[in-house]
Amino acid sequence: MRSLTLIAPVVLGVGFAQFSLGLMTTLIPLLQLQQGLPTELIGVIASMYFAGFLAGALSGPRIIGRLGHIRAFTVLAALAAVVSLSMTASVNPWLVAVARFIIGYACSGLFLVTESWINDRADTSTRGRMFGVYLVVNWGATAAGPLLLRVTEPRPALFALTGALFAAALVPMALTAQSNPQIRPGPRLSLRELFVLSPVGLACSFAAGLLNTAYYSLMPVYLTGLGLGAQSVSSFASIVLLAALLIQLPIGAIADRIERRRLTLIVLTLALLSALAMVLLAGANFLLLVALGCVLAASMSPLYGLGAGQTNDRLERGDYVAAAGGLLFVWSVGAAIGPTLAGGIMGLFGEAGLFAYLCTTLALVAGFVMLRMRARADVPVEQRSGYIPRSALSPRLDDIAAPERSAERE
C-alpha cells in the first residue's frame, strides 16, 4: 500500500488529464462535423495532437530536467487547461489545430513526468504493480471521458470542462510533499540500426501509430456517417477502449509462449478481417458493430508492445533505452501521419475510406511480417524479453526518462 501512496499524486493527476483527453478525442470531430468541415481537414487537425506529442517527446526531458518534475507537471497541466478553455470562445479549425498541437505537446510532458516518477519510486518487487495501476487509471479515464456525451449534446461549452479537468490534474502534484526524481536523458539508436536489429519491430511500431490514431480519431466521423448520434458514438468509443485494455494481459501471456512474429501476424489478420466485416456489415445493428469494433481495437492495440518486444529480444541489455527512444519516435511519426492520411482517403471515397486505409495498411504490414519470417529465424523463447503492455494512443515514455532503471525493468 505504501508503494502506491508514493505514486498517488502523479497517477491521480494524469488520470484527470486522460479523462479530459478521452472526452476531447470524441468531442472535437463531432463538433467539426456539425460545422460541416471536410474529412480531410478533420484528419489534419487530429494529427496535430500527435505532432505536438512528438515535439514534446523530443524536448520534454530537457524541460523537466530544468524545472523538476513537480513544477514541469503543473506548468504543462496549466498550459493544457488554458488552451482548452480558449476553444470555448472559438472553434475556428485553425485555432483548434494549434490548440491540439499545444495540448499534445503538454500531454507528452505530463506522461513523461508520470512514468519517470513511477520508475524512480519503484523497485524490482513493486514496479509491475505500480505500472499496472497506472495503466488501468490511464486507460480507464480515457474510456470514461466520451461517456459524458451520453448526458449532454456536443457543444463548445464542454471545453470548459476539459479545461477544468486539466486544471484539476495539477492540484495533486502541487500539493505533494515528495521530492523530485532525477531525470537522465539517454541516447537513441538510429532508425537504420533499429531496422537492422528488427525490421518487424520497427514496422510494428510505425504501424501502431498509423493505425490506432486514425481509428480512434476518425471513427466518430464514420459512425456519424452511418446515422448514429453522439450518445451511440460516445458509447462505442468507451467500449472499444476498454476492449483494448482488457486484451493486454492475455496477449502478454501468449507473447511469452509462441513466436512473436507469428502472434503479430495473427493479430494483424484478425484486425484485417474485423475491419472488412465492419464495412460489409455497416448496416447491421449497433451491438454487432460494437462487437466488431472491439475486435478491431483489441487486435491493433498490442502492435506497439509486440514491436518493442521483438526489438528488445535482439538487443544487448544496456541498449534497451536507446531503442525505446527510437521506437517512440517512429510511433509518433506514424501517429502524426495516420489521421491526415486516413482523412484524405475518406475525403476521396467517403466514410468507408477509413477502412480502405486500415485494411491496406494492415495487409502491407502482414505481408512484410510474412517475408521476414521466411528471411530470419525467431529468437528462442529463453532469450526473449518480457512483453510490456502499452497504450495504443500514448506508448510509455519512461524508458527515455530513466535509462538506468529501465534497463533493470527489462
C-alpha positions in Angstrom: 0.0 0.0 0.0 2.8 2.4 0.8 4.3 1.9 -2.6 1.1 3.1 -4.2 1.0 6.3 -2.0 4.3 7.2 -3.5 2.8 7.5 -6.9 -0.7 8.6 -6.0 -0.2 12.3 -6.7 1.1 11.8 -10.2 -1.2 9.0 -11.2 -4.3 10.9 -9.9 -3.1 14.0 -11.8 -2.6 12.2 -15.1 -6.0 10.4 -14.6 -7.7 13.8 -14.7 -5.7 14.7 -17.8 -6.6 11.4 -19.5 -10.3 11.9 -18.7 -10.1 15.3 -20.4 -8.3 13.8 -23.5 -10.9 11.0 -23.8 -13.7 13.5 -23.9 -11.9 15.8 -26.3 -11.0 13.0 -28.7 -14.6 12.3 -29.4 -16.0 15.8 -28.9 -13.8 17.6 -31.4 -14.6 15.6 -34.5 -18.3 15.7 -33.6 -18.2 19.5 -33.4 -16.3 19.7 -36.6 -19.0 17.6 -38.4 -21.6 20.0 -37.1 -19.6 22.8 -38.7 -19.5 20.9 -42.0 -15.8 20.6 -42.2 -14.3 18.2 -44.8 -13.0 14.9 -43.5 -9.5 15.8 -44.9 -9.3 18.8 -42.5 -10.7 16.8 -39.6 -7.9 14.3 -40.1 -5.2 17.1 -40.3 -6.5 18.6 -37.0 -6.4 15.2 -35.3 -2.8 14.7 -36.5 -1.8 18.0 -34.9 -2.2 16.4 -31.4 0.3 13.7 -32.3 2.7 16.2 -34.0 2.7 18.0 -30.7 3.2 14.8 -28.8 6.3 14.1 -31.0 7.7 17.5 -30.3 7.1 17.0 -26.6 8.8 13.6 -26.6 11.9 15.1 -28.1 12.2 18.2 -25.9 10.4 17.1 -22.7 13.4 15.6 -20.9 15.3 18.9 -21.2 12.3 20.9 -19.8 11.8 18.5 -16.9 15.5 18.4 -16.2 15.5 22.2 -15.9 12.2 22.7 -13.9 12.0 19.5 -12.0 9.1 17.0 -12.2 6.6 18.9 -10.0 7.0 22.3 -11.5 7.0 20.9 -15.0 3.8 18.9 -14.4 2.0 21.9 -13.0 3.1 24.2 -15.8 2.2 21.8 -18.5 -1.2 21.0 -17.0 -1.9 24.7 -16.6 -0.9 25.3 -20.3 -3.3 22.5 -21.4 -6.1 24.0 -19.3 -5.7 27.5 -20.7 -5.6 26.2 -24.3 -8.7 24.0 -23.7 -10.6 26.9 -22.3 -9.7 29.0 -25.4 -11.7 26.7 -27.5 -14.9 27.7 -25.7 -14.5 31.2 -27.4 -13.9 29.9 -30.9 -13.8 26.6 -32.7 -12.2 28.0 -35.8 -10.5 25.0 -37.3 -7.1 26.6 -37.5 -7.3 27.7 -33.8 -8.3 24.2 -32.9 -5.4 22.8 -34.9 -2.9 25.0 -33.0 -4.7 24.1 -29.7 -4.4 20.4 -30.4 -0.7 20.7 -31.1 -0.1 22.6 -27.8 -2.2 20.1 -25.9 -0.3 17.2 -27.5 3.0 18.8 -26.5 1.8 19.4 -22.9 0.4 15.8 -22.6 3.6 14.3 -23.8 5.4 16.1 -21.0 2.8 15.0 -18.5 3.1 11.4 -19.4 6.9 11.7 -19.3 6.8 13.2 -15.8 4.3 10.4 -14.6 6.3 7.5 -16.0 9.7 8.6 -14.9 8.3 9.4 -11.5 6.9 5.9 -11.2 10.1 4.4 -12.4 12.0 6.4 -9.8 9.7 5.3 -6.9 9.6 1.6 -8.0 11.9 -1.2 -7.3 12.0 -4.8 -8.7 9.3 -6.0 -6.4 6.8 -3.1 -6.9 7.4 -2.0 -10.5 4.9 -4.3 -12.1 2.1 -3.4 -9.6 2.8 0.4 -9.9 2.7 0.4 -13.7 -0.4 -1.9 -13.6 -2.2 0.7 -11.5 -1.0 3.5 -13.9 -2.2 1.6 -17.0 -5.6 0.9 -15.5 -6.1 4.6 -14.4 -4.7 5.8 -17.7 -6.9 3.7 -20.0 -9.9 3.7 -17.7 -10.0 7.5 -17.5 -9.6 7.8 -21.3 -12.5 5.3 -21.8 -14.7 7.2 -19.3 -14.3 10.6 -21.0 -16.5 10.0 -24.0 -19.4 8.8 -21.8 -20.1 12.4 -20.8 -21.6 12.8 -24.3 -24.3 10.4 -23.3 -25.8 13.0 -20.9 -25.2 16.2 -23.0 -25.0 17.2 -26.6 -21.6 18.1 -28.2 -21.1 21.8 -27.9 -18.1 24.2 -27.4 -19.1 24.9 -23.8 -17.8 21.4 -22.9 -14.2 22.7 -23.5 -14.7 24.5 -20.2 -15.0 21.0 -18.6 -11.9 19.7 -20.4 -10.0 22.8 -19.2 -11.2 22.3 -15.6 -10.1 18.7 -15.7 -6.6 19.7 -16.8 -6.6 22.3 -14.0 -7.6 19.6 -11.6 -4.7 17.5 -12.8 -2.1 19.9 -11.4 -3.6 20.0 -7.9 -2.3 16.7 -6.5 1.2 17.4 -7.8 1.2 21.0 -6.5 0.2 19.7 -3.0 2.6 16.8 -2.8 5.4 16.9 -0.2 7.5 14.4 -2.1 10.8 15.4 -3.7 11.6 15.4 -7.5 13.1 12.3 -9.1 16.3 12.8 -11.1 15.9 12.6 -14.9 18.8 11.3 -17.1 18.0 11.5 -20.8 19.5 8.6 -22.7 20.9 8.0 -26.2 18.8 6.8 -29.1 19.6 4.2 -31.7 19.4 5.4 -35.3 16.5 4.2 -37.4 18.9 2.3 -39.6 20.3 0.4 -36.6 16.8 -0.4 -35.4 15.8 -1.7 -38.8 18.9 -3.9 -39.0 18.2 -5.3 -35.5 14.5 -5.9 -36.0 12.7 -4.9 -39.2 9.4 -6.3 -37.9 9.8 -4.4 -34.6 10.3 -1.1 -36.3 7.4 -1.8 -38.8 5.0 -2.7 -36.0 5.9 0.4 -34.0 5.3 2.6 -37.1 2.1 0.8 -38.0 0.8 1.1 -34.4 1.0 4.9 -34.8 -0.6 4.9 -38.3 -3.5 2.6 -37.4 -4.6 3.3 -33.8 -4.6 7.1 -34.0 -6.5 7.1 -37.3 -9.0 4.6 -35.9 -9.8 6.5 -32.7 -9.6 10.0 -34.2 -11.9 9.3 -37.2 -14.2 6.6 -36.1 -16.7 9.2 -34.8 -16.8 10.6 -38.3 -17.5 7.1 -39.8 -20.2 6.3 -37.2 -21.9 9.7 -37.7 -21.9 9.0 -41.4 -23.9 5.8 -40.6 -26.5 8.0 -38.9 -25.6 7.3 -35.3 -26.0 10.0 -32.7 -23.5 11.4 -30.2 -24.7 9.0 -27.5 -24.0 6.0 -29.6 -20.7 7.3 -30.8 -19.6 8.0 -27.2 -20.6 4.5 -26.0 -18.7 2.9 -28.9 -15.6 4.9 -28.1 -15.6 3.9 -24.5 -16.3 0.3 -25.0 -13.6 -0.3 -27.7 -11.0 1.4 -25.4 -11.9 -1.0 -22.6 -11.6 -3.9 -25.1 -8.1 -2.6 -26.0 -7.1 -2.6 -22.3 -8.5 -6.0 -21.4 -6.7 -7.8 -24.2 -3.3 -6.7 -22.9 -2.8 -9.5 -20.3 -3.9 -12.4 -22.5 -1.6 -11.1 -25.3 1.2 -10.8 -22.8 0.8 -14.4 -21.7 0.6 -15.6 -25.3 3.6 -13.5 -26.4 5.9 -15.2 -23.9 4.9 -18.7 -25.2 4.8 -18.6 -29.0 6.8 -17.0 -31.8 6.2 -13.2 -31.6 6.1 -12.7 -35.3 3.5 -15.4 -35.6 1.4 -13.8 -33.0 1.9 -10.4 -34.7 0.7 -12.0 -37.9 -2.4 -13.4 -36.1 -3.4 -10.1 -34.6 -2.9 -8.3 -38.0 -5.0 -10.9 -39.8 -7.7 -10.7 -37.1 -7.7 -6.9 -37.4 -7.9 -7.1 -41.2 -10.9 -9.4 -41.1 -12.8 -7.4 -38.5 -12.2 -4.2 -40.4 -13.5 -5.8 -43.6 -16.5 -7.1 -41.6 -17.3 -3.6 -40.3 -17.5 -2.3 -43.8 -19.6 -5.2 -45.1 -22.0 -5.2 -42.1 -22.2 -1.4 -41.8 -26.0 -1.5 -41.9 -26.2 -4.2 -39.1 -27.4 -3.4 -35.7 -25.4 -1.3 -33.3 -24.4 -4.2 -30.9 -22.8 -6.1 -33.8 -20.9 -3.0 -34.9 -19.6 -2.5 -31.3 -18.5 -6.2 -31.1 -16.6 -5.9 -34.4 -15.1 -2.5 -33.3 -13.9 -4.2 -30.1 -12.2 -7.0 -32.0 -10.5 -4.4 -34.3 -9.3 -2.3 -31.3 -8.1 -5.3 -29.4 -6.2 -6.6 -32.4 -4.4 -3.3 -33.2 -3.7 -2.2 -29.6 -0.9 -4.7 -28.9 1.1 -3.8 -32.0 3.5 -1.4 -30.3 4.1 -3.7 -27.4 4.8 -6.6 -29.8 7.1 -4.5 -31.9 9.0 -3.2 -28.9 9.3 -6.8 -27.6 10.7 -8.1 -30.9 13.3 -5.3 -30.9 14.3 -5.9 -27.3 14.7 -9.6 -28.0 17.7 -8.8 -30.2 19.3 -6.2 -28.1 22.1 -6.2 -25.5 20.7 -5.4 -22.1 22.3 -1.9 -22.0 20.7 -0.9 -25.3 17.0 -1.1 -24.2 16.7 2.6 -23.5 18.4 3.7 -26.7 16.0 1.5 -28.7 12.9 2.7 -26.8 13.6 6.3 -27.8 13.9 5.4 -31.4 10.7 3.3 -31.4 8.8 6.1 -29.7 10.0 8.5 -32.4 8.8 6.1 -35.1 5.4 5.6 -33.4 5.0 9.4 -33.1 5.8 9.9 -36.8 3.2 7.3 -37.7 0.7 8.8 -35.3 1.1 12.3 -36.8 0.7 10.9 -40.3 -2.2 8.5 -39.7 -5.2 10.7 -39.2 -4.2 13.1 -42.0 -3.7 10.2 -44.5 -6.9 8.4 -43.5 -8.8 11.7 -43.5 -7.6 12.3 -47.1 -8.7 8.9 -48.2 -12.1 9.4 -46.5 -12.5 12.7 -48.4 -12.0 10.8 -51.7 -14.0 7.7 -51.1 -16.5 8.6 -48.3 -16.6 7.3 -44.7 -15.8 3.8 -45.8 -12.4 5.2 -46.9 -11.3 4.8 -43.2 -11.5 1.0 -43.6 -9.8 1.1 -47.0 -6.9 2.8 -45.2 -6.9 0.4 -42.3 -7.2 -2.7 -44.4 -4.4 -1.6 -46.8 -2.1 -0.7 -44.0 -2.8 -4.0 -42.2 -2.3 -6.0 -45.3 1.0 -4.4 -46.1 2.4 -4.9 -42.6 1.1 -8.5 -42.5 2.9 -9.2 -45.9 6.1 -7.7 -44.6 5.9 -9.8 -41.4 5.5 -13.0 -43.6 8.5 -12.0 -45.7 10.7 -11.5 -42.6 9.5 -14.9 -41.1 11.0 -16.5 -44.2 14.2 -14.5 -44.1 15.3 -15.0 -40.4 14.5 -17.3 -37.6 12.9 -16.0 -34.4 14.7 -15.5 -31.1 14.5 -18.6 -28.8 11.9 -18.4 -26.0 14.6 -18.4 -23.3 16.3 -15.3 -24.7 13.2 -13.2 -25.1 12.4 -10.1 -23.0 9.1 -9.8 -21.3 6.0 -8.3 -23.0 5.1 -4.9 -21.5 1.5 -3.6 -22.1 1.5 -0.2 -23.9 -1.4 2.2 -24.5 -2.5 2.4 -28.1 -2.6 6.2 -28.0 0.4 7.1 -25.8 3.2 4.5 -25.6 5.3 4.7 -22.5 7.9 7.4 -22.3 9.6 6.3 -19.1 12.4 4.5 -20.9 13.6 7.8 -22.3 13.5 9.5 -18.9 15.2 7.0 -16.7 17.6 4.7 -18.6 19.2 3.0 -15.6 16.0 1.9 -14.0 14.5 1.0 -17.4 17.3 -1.5 -18.1 16.7 -3.1 -14.7 13.0 -3.4 -15.5 13.6 -5.1 -18.9 
